[in-house]
Amino acid sequence: RRLRERGLTFRGLLDESRYDIARQLLRETELTAVAIAAVLDNVEVPVFTRAFRRWSGITPTAWRAAQGGE
């Protein structure tokens, strides 16, 4: 109820947290997409890739490359 009053949802907060963690891991580590997907609640790599694309507009690999990580 309190989340709704603030225009928030549990799912939205969870997605935001996962996106923050994914970006940090992509930026600061050399973990593979498989490993990052495992950190993010053991989702499959295609699920992680689709979610990351929904959050950022690009794939995790493209995001990492744009950050100078590859």
Secondary structure, 3 states (H helix, E strand, C coil): CHHHHCCCCHHHHHHHHHHHHHHHHHHHCCCCHHHHHHHCCCCCHHHHHHHHHHHHCCCHHHHHHHCCCC
